[in-house]
Amino acid sequence: MQRTLDSFWKNSSEKLFCLAPMEDVTDTSFREVVLSVSKPGSLHVVYTEFTSTDGLCHPVGKDKVSHRLLVNDSERALLKQLGIKLVAQIWGSDPEKYHKVAKELTEEYTFDGIDINMGCPVKKIVKQASCSALIAFPDLAKEIIQATQESTHLPVSVKTRTGLKQHTTEAWLSHLFSCKPDALILHARTQKMMSDFPAEWDQLAIAAKVRDAISPDTALIGNGDVFSYQDAQEKINQYPVDGVMVGRGIFKDPRIFHPGHPEPSPQEQMDLLLKHARLFIATWGNSKNFNMLKRFFKIYIHGFHGAAELRGLLMETQSISQVEDLIHSWRGKDLSIL
Ligand SMILES: Cc1cc2nc3c(=O)[nH]c(=O)nc-3n(C[C@H](O)[C@H](O)[C@H](O)COP(=O)(O)O)c2cc1C
C-alpha cells in the first residue's frame, strides 16, 4: 500500500512528547483526564493499551480485547482540539494477523498510527514468541513490520527494548531500521532489566547512529525514567532523540504535560479524581471491575494533610456513589498542602 507522505512522526518540526501505552492505565477515560490537564503543544502523541492481534482475529476472542481500542467522543474532541495523535498499539507473532488487523484498524477505526509492541517483557506474553521475545527472532520481527506496512497507509512505529539479557542495540535495531518504520520508540532497558534498574539512555546515542546510517527519516523516541517535563527536556537536550515518551511519570503527576503548572490544590486534585472516576464508570459501567480505579487514587490524593487517611477510605469504596459521597464530605475540611 502507498505509504503516507505526511507521517506526523517524521514531519514534526518540534520535539515530540508522548504518553506511553500502559495496560489497564491508558484507556480512553484516563487519556481524557490527562488531555484535559495538558497544555496545548506540550503533548503530541498518546497510545492505546496494547491489543492482541490473535484476539482481534478470533471470532469470539475479538469481543474480549476490542474494548482496548475504544475512544470516547469526548476524548476524540479533545484530541482534535489539542492536535494530539492517537496511536493503536498491537502485539502478536503472526505476520498474517498483523496484516489483517492493520487493514481493519485503518478502514474501520480512526487512529493516527499503528505501533507494534516488541518490548513487553511479561513472561506469559514472551512465551508466545511475542513482544520482547521477537528480539531473538529478527527475521520474524521484520516480516511483522512489513506485513503491517503493506496493509495500511498509516504511520507504523515499533516500540522495543535494547536487547534480551544484554544490550544488543546496534544489531537489533539494524534489523528494525532496515524496514524503515516511521518511528522507533526505544525503552532504554533490556528485557531482563524489566523496569527494575535505571534506564540507560546512552543506548539512545547508539540507536541514533544506527538510525542515521540505515533509516535517517525514522523518528527516534527515547523512553525510560522520565519523571517530569524538565526531565524530558533535559533528555532531549542531552541525547540525539526526536522526542521522549513518559510512562510511570504520569503516576507522579497527571499534569506532567503542562510545564510550569501551579501546584494543584487538594480540591482540584479531588475534582480530577472525580472526573476520572465518573468517566471510567460512564465508559465501562460494570464491564470493568471498579477496583481497577483504585490504583489511580494515589495519583490524585497525596501531598496534603489528611491525604493518607482519605486514600485509605477511598480504598474501601465499592461504587462511584460512595466515592462521590466521600469526596463531598471531605470538601469542607482544612486540607492544607504539606
Ligand atoms: C502498568 C504498566 C503497563 C504497561 N503496559 C504497556 C503496554 O501495554 N505496551 C507497552 O509498549 N508498554 C507498556 N508498558 C511499558 C511502558 O510503556 C514504558 O515503556 C515503561 O514503563 C518505561 O517507561 P517509564 O520508565 O517512563 O515508566 C507498561 C508499563 C506499566 C508501568
The ligand as a Gaussian input file, in Angstrom:
#p B3LYP/6-31G(d) Opt

LIG

0 1
 C        1.342000      -0.519000      34.304000
 C        2.145000      -0.554000      33.050000
 C        1.599000      -1.090000      31.886000
 C        2.354000      -1.101000      30.699000
 N        1.770000      -1.550000      29.544000
 C        2.449000      -1.418000      28.366000
 C        1.819000      -1.702000      27.121000
 O        0.639000      -2.077000      27.044000
 N        2.568000      -1.553000      25.983000
 C        3.878000      -1.130000      26.018000
 O        4.510000      -0.992000      24.972000
 N        4.481000      -0.854000      27.181000
 C        3.797000      -0.961000      28.340000
 N        4.400000      -0.602000      29.499000
 C        5.779000      -0.051000      29.464000
 C        5.744000       1.474000      29.333000
 O        5.099000       1.860000      28.125000
 C        7.156000       2.061000      29.362000
 O        7.882000       1.569000      28.268000
 C        7.892000       1.704000      30.639000
 O        7.087000       1.936000      31.778000
 C        9.201000       2.519000      30.761000
 O        8.911000       3.881000      30.834000
 P        8.973000       4.661000      32.258000
 O       10.312000       4.344000      32.874000
 O        8.791000       6.109000      31.881000
 O        7.848000       4.120000      33.078000
 C        3.692000      -0.605000      30.705000
 C        4.224000      -0.100000      31.882000
 C        3.479000      -0.058000      33.034000
 C        4.103000       0.533000      34.287000

